[in-house]
Amino acid sequence: MRNANIVIKTQPGLHLRIAGRLCEHARKSQSKIIVRKGDRVADGRSIIELLMLDAPQGSELEITAEGEDEDVVIAELEQVFIDGEGI
């Protein structure tokens, strides 16, 4: 199991484009992806669940991957934010 903690630094927070990119990577993965914000939990493959996390600027997300390619998918998901599209 691999975890990554991300603080969303840009406005408007976790929005549709970022959620879509996260889903794309999660759906390609063999690992189970879970995204948490506080006590809210979302399946990384569900754009609706990700948007329902209600993660505005300043929110901290914990991304967990468990499976064969967990190292690769965590790096890819972190890169979505490093690329400047949400962090």
C-alpha positions in Angstrom: 0.0 0.0 0.0 1.3 3.4 -0.9 0.0 6.8 0.2 0.5 10.4 -0.9 -0.7 13.6 0.8 -1.5 16.5 -1.4 -2.5 20.1 -0.4 -4.5 21.8 -3.1 -3.0 25.2 -3.6 -4.9 26.6 -6.6 -8.4 28.0 -7.0 -11.0 26.5 -7.3 -9.7 23.4 -5.7 -10.5 19.9 -6.9 -12.5 20.7 -10.0 -13.9 18.7 -12.9 -10.7 18.8 -15.1 -8.5 17.6 -12.2 -11.0 14.9 -11.1 -11.1 13.7 -14.7 -7.4 13.4 -15.0 -7.2 11.5 -11.7 -9.9 9.1 -12.9 -8.1 8.5 -16.2 -5.0 7.4 -14.3 -6.9 5.4 -11.7 -8.9 3.5 -14.4 -5.7 2.5 -16.2 -4.3 1.1 -13.0 -4.6 -2.4 -11.6 -4.5 -1.0 -8.1 -7.5 0.1 -6.0 -7.4 3.9 -5.6 -9.0 5.6 -2.6 -9.0 9.4 -2.1 -9.8 10.9 1.3 -10.5 14.4 2.6 -11.1 14.3 6.3 -13.8 11.7 6.9 -15.0 11.7 3.3 -13.9 8.8 1.1 -14.0 8.5 -2.7 -13.2 5.8 -5.2 -10.5 7.2 -7.5 -12.3 5.8 -10.5 -15.4 7.7 -9.9 -15.4 11.4 -11.0 -18.7 12.0 -9.1 -17.3 10.7 -5.9 -14.1 12.8 -6.3 -16.2 15.9 -6.9 -18.3 15.1 -3.9 -15.3 15.3 -1.6 -15.9 19.1 -1.9 -12.1 19.9 -1.8 -11.6 23.7 -2.2 -8.2 25.5 -2.2 -6.2 24.6 0.9 -7.8 21.1 1.3 -5.5 18.2 2.1 -6.2 14.9 0.2 -4.8 11.5 1.1 -4.5 9.3 -2.0 -4.0 5.5 -1.3 -3.1 2.9 -3.9 -3.1 -0.8 -3.2 -2.2 -3.3 -5.8 0.4 -4.5 -8.4 1.3 -1.1 -9.8 0.7 1.0 -6.7 4.1 2.8 -6.9 3.6 3.8 -10.5 0.0 5.0 -10.1 0.8 7.0 -7.0 3.6 8.8 -8.9 1.2 9.4 -11.8 -1.5 10.8 -9.5 1.0 13.1 -7.7 2.2 14.3 -11.1 -1.3 15.5 -12.0 -0.9 18.0 -9.2 2.8 18.8 -9.8 2.0 19.6 -13.4 0.3 22.7 -12.0 -3.2 21.6 -12.5 -4.3 21.7 -8.9 -1.5 22.0 -6.5 
